[in-house]
Amino acid sequence: MTETIRLLSGGAAQGLVQQLQDRFLAESGCRMEGTFSAVGSMRDKLLAGEPCDLVILTQAVVDQLIGSGHLIADSQTPLGVVHTGIAVKAGDRAPDVSTAAALKAALSAARGIYIPDPLKATAGIHFMNVLLELGIAHAVGERLRPFPNGATAMREMSQAGEGGLIGCTQVTEILYTPGVQLAGLLPPEFELATVYTAAVCSTAREPQAAADLIRLLAGADAAAIRSAGGFEPVKPAAR
């Protein structure tokens, strides 16, 4: 009988996991059931008792869950740093977003602004703070189009029938979604670089298989896949 391991993950890692799941099955004989959404939602599922073998969440949340005994401390392995960026539909002209003034102009001109959950998603929470700092939160409020996670927001934007749309989420969710393209990272003063880390759950039914999957995701053989998808190597001071 083929074993199944269960994964709760932030949406930033969805593309990476999906690219490697067939290889994992071939090498381990284990299938994988993954749930991908806002980091806060995945944390809440784990805390509510959702069966889970491993998680991929932000380093800060992993630290919290290790402290509460939900994750095994010595199993944690960083997958990489993920930046937050601005996206447009494929084929649309990419606006200048390199400065605060340019980003403000681009957002103010957009017909719709696609974002992940502004209450539980890492990028969504950060983006709402950016709007406040730019002073346009109220002006663009009716054009915000939030979705449970960045991958869904990007997919919905790619399928929208109108142009002049813009989105903000983790770079990985932009690069892994057909039909959208990266316009640029947030300006330096609004930069959000997040370390995503995998760890085995303390209640895992398949702890060895979970550890094997983490080694595959974080290993040298998958470095090119991580890089192409927007994961950058973790520097010692990046937490």
Steps between C-alpha positions, in 0.01 A plus 500: 500500500634841402547728799380861486665791676310818572640847451379841616680775315500868424411566139852621425625139490218349295676513164820351640318213668290421195805486275662241726205288610532243220870458575421458868248227421749321275780517759303433819186319391300754701224719370449852622187694589576869516288790618634840394365831621579802715762430765267608778228265378741207486624574851143512625420165336796337673408652836142379456621141464512455123692175428838601363846350447690813404455871446660765282443838664686820573796468734326718759194273510716186504685641801168555677379149425827346618463696822147365550613143432315454170816462289825308552777755551789312341296422188465861387669574167482834314403474133593857410420867511198619303448864406166670446435646157255668268334308216303585187325280247728340244527727197405817688757776524680472832481829693794653679479398868860569597424799725225587744369771267498265200325226697239746625430614144475142371260392773291815466459437127410130530145388430532214745759401761531126569645401837509207746303504826575838664447355848683163492732495197854630548501703179140616542562640847814674382332645190226661706768673706666618178169656387472680833854634473435615144184674618270331247334225706162675489528616139563150360292309754213419264744365241664250734425139408617274785520121475590229754861487378733654245489207258121530474523878463747465214296229328185710521684804366636298208148391409334839539354638181620856549839665475660761719522263797777474754582255778728470798617175658804282557725479193475120500123517452545739208770300324317168534166633365447492122342814359666751733843656500723665757515878459754547776566474870355744749713815538785465752318688777211251474708188445370177650742208492359194676682180597286192437589198711386138500465295819359166611194504726533349846186293434608381152383151407775480236793692653769326293320563171443861605872541571580342162274750323669789678841373389375483141352851507807655663765289330764595246322308221199734532706821518431596139126445546498713814695777330281504188193525719620797704667341803834660586761341728468589866782715633606436861336821627169453309229398747 
